[in-house]
Amino acid sequence: MKQMRIAGLVTVLCLASLAAWAKIPPPPPQDPAAKAAADEKKAAQAAKDKAELTAAEEATVKNFQDNMKKMGKPVPKPQPVAAASTPAKGGESKPQGNTLKAAEKSKKS
């Protein structure tokens, strides 16, 4: 019986919240000046975050290298990371590794 009351209460609260949500009007559109200011602020924050991340990464690498030197182990050289390739566009096939096979397939099609 108690579980039925709880389930009923949860259902009523969900329905009430949906009704309240439906009545909220959409926000008014931003004026161009405010939108430009928000974009500038967002860009400045992104630049600041990137600088902080770079500084933290450099400090981590320096700490790792110092610890390796203290232990008397060789410090590994950094390996470059290859950039991710762009995914194929929707529906287009990826280029074939062997150009002869690709030419044969295009002739058959």
C-alpha positions in Angstrom: 0.0 0.0 0.0 2.8 2.4 0.9 4.6 1.6 -2.4 1.4 2.5 -4.3 1.2 5.9 -2.6 4.9 6.6 -3.4 4.4 5.6 -7.0 1.3 7.8 -7.2 3.1 10.7 -5.7 6.0 10.4 -8.1 3.6 10.2 -11.1 1.7 13.3 -9.9 5.0 15.2 -9.4 6.2 14.2 -12.9 3.0 15.4 -14.5 3.1 18.6 -12.6 6.7 19.3 -13.6 5.8 18.7 -17.2 2.9 21.1 -17.1 5.1 23.8 -15.5 7.8 23.2 -18.0 5.4 23.6 -20.9 4.3 27.1 -19.7 7.9 28.5 -19.7 8.2 31.0 -22.6 11.3 30.9 -24.8 14.0 33.3 -24.0 14.1 36.5 -26.0 16.7 36.7 -28.8 20.0 38.4 -28.0 20.8 41.7 -29.6 23.9 41.6 -31.8 26.1 43.7 -29.5 25.4 41.4 -26.5 26.0 38.3 -28.7 29.3 39.7 -29.9 30.4 40.5 -26.4 29.4 36.9 -25.3 31.4 35.5 -28.2 34.4 37.5 -27.3 34.2 36.5 -23.7 33.9 32.8 -24.7 36.9 33.1 -27.0 39.0 34.8 -24.3 38.0 32.1 -21.8 38.9 29.4 -24.3 42.3 30.9 -24.9 42.9 31.2 -21.1 41.8 27.6 -20.6 44.2 26.4 -23.4 47.1 28.3 -21.8 46.4 26.8 -18.4 46.2 23.3 -19.9 49.4 23.7 -21.7 51.2 25.0 -18.6 49.8 22.0 -16.6 51.0 19.6 -19.3 54.4 21.1 -19.3 54.7 20.9 -15.5 53.6 17.3 -15.6 56.2 16.4 -18.2 58.9 18.2 -16.3 57.9 16.4 -13.1 58.0 13.0 -14.9 61.4 13.7 -16.4 62.8 14.9 -13.1 61.6 11.8 -11.4 63.0 9.5 -14.1 66.4 11.3 -13.7 66.3 10.9 -9.9 65.7 7.1 -10.3 68.6 6.9 -12.8 66.4 5.7 -15.6 66.7 7.1 -19.1 64.2 9.7 -20.0 62.1 8.6 -23.0 62.0 10.9 -26.0 58.6 12.4 -26.8 56.9 10.7 -29.8 54.8 12.9 -32.1 51.1 12.1 -32.3 49.6 11.9 -35.7 46.6 14.1 -36.4 43.4 12.2 -36.7 42.2 11.8 -40.2 38.9 13.3 -41.3 36.0 10.9 -41.5 34.5 10.1 -44.8 31.5 12.2 -45.8 28.2 10.5 -45.5 27.7 7.9 -48.1 31.0 8.4 -49.9 33.4 5.4 -49.9 36.9 5.8 -48.5 39.8 5.9 -50.9 41.3 2.5 -51.7 44.9 1.8 -50.6 45.7 0.0 -53.8 44.9 2.3 -56.8 44.8 -0.7 -59.2 42.0 -2.3 -57.3 40.2 1.1 -57.1 40.5 1.5 -60.9 39.1 -2.0 -61.5 36.2 -1.3 -59.2 35.3 1.9 -60.9 35.4 0.2 -64.4 33.0 -2.5 -63.1 30.6 0.0 -61.8 
